[in-house]
Amino acid sequence: MRDHRKLKAFELADALALLTYKETLVFPRDEIYGLTSQIRRAAVSIPSNIVEGCARNTEKDYIHFLDTAYGSAKEVEYQASIARRLGYLSTTKLEEDAAETARALNALINALRNGGGEQS
């Protein structure tokens, strides 16, 4: 089995999930079942899918879960953009960290698809 803790993509995703929870603490109360819940679910989905993919036996399954994690990273990036434009976030840090996580996942996925093995 693969060790998710050795992946840069997992480290970034884990940090992003924690940052997302911290940053969304200040979102308006009326967003608790809206944007707050949605962005938190997407953020936790990223490292969760990396972990689940690492536990799978085939490379095809592994890549499938990494693809899902990548989609969730892009989702967080967009949702953070909405939150910032609505005035709920004062910086672009969450967007930037989500984009960095997505890039790391994309590099890992491409390396696996091209036979280069695990790099990120």
N, C-alpha and C positions, 0 to 999 in steps of 0.2 A: 504494500500500500504506500501511497505517496504521503509525505509529511507536509501538510499545509503550512505549518509554522516556518518552513524554510523558504516560502515564496514571498518575494517582495510585494506581489499583488495582494497577498493576504494581509501583510503588515499594513499596507496602505488602506485596504478595505476595513480592517479592524479599527484603525485610527479614525477613519471617516465615520463609521457607525457611532463611535463614542462622541465625536465632535457634533454629529447631527443631533444626538440627544441633548447635548449641552446647549447648542445654539437654539433649539426649538423650545427650550424652557420659557423663553420670553415671548413666544408667539401668543397672539390674543386667545383668550379662553374660548371664544366662539369658533376657533379653528381646531379645537381638540379632536373633533371627529372628521375634520376635513384635511387641510394641508399638513397639519402637525402629524396626524396619524399616517397619512400617505407617505410622507418623506421619511419618517422613521421606519416604516415597514420596508420601503425600498432600500434604505441604508443598511438595515440588518440583513436583508436578503443577499447582499453582495458577499460578505464573508461566509454566510451560511451556505451559499451555493458553492463557493470555493471548497469549503470543508466537505460538503457532500460529494462533490466531484472527485476530490482526492480519495474518497473512500470507495469509489466505484472501481470495478475490475477492468473495464475496457477503456481504452483511450478515447473511443467514440463517446462513451458516456461522460468521461472526464471533460472532454471538449464541450459537450452539450451543456453541462452545468456551468462551465466557464463562460459560455455564450450567454446564458441566463444572467450570470453575475454582471457581465458587461452591459447588458440591457438595463439592469437595475442601476448601475453606475451612471449611465446616461440619463436615466429617469431622475436620479437625485440631482444631477447637474441642472436639469431643466427646472425642477421644483425649487431648487435653491435660487435660481434666477427669478422665478415668480415671487418667491418670498422677499427677495431683496427689492424688487420693483414695487412691491406692495408696502415696503417700509418695515418689514418684520426683521430683516437682517441689515446690518449697517456696512458690511464688507462683502467682498466676493470670495472670501476664503473657502467657504463651503463649496461653491461652484468650482473653484480652482482645484481643490482637493479631490472632488468627484471626477473632474477631467483627468487629473493625474492617475487616479485609480483606474479609470477606463483605459488610458494609454498603456498602463502596465499589463492589464488584462488582455488588451488587443495584441500586444507584443508576445505574450505567452501563448495565446491562441494561434497566432501566425506561426510561431516557432514550432508548435506541436503539429500543425497542419502541414508544414513544410519539412517535417522530419528532423527538425533541429533539436528536439528534446526540450526539457524544462529550463528556462532561463530567467524568468521573472517571477 
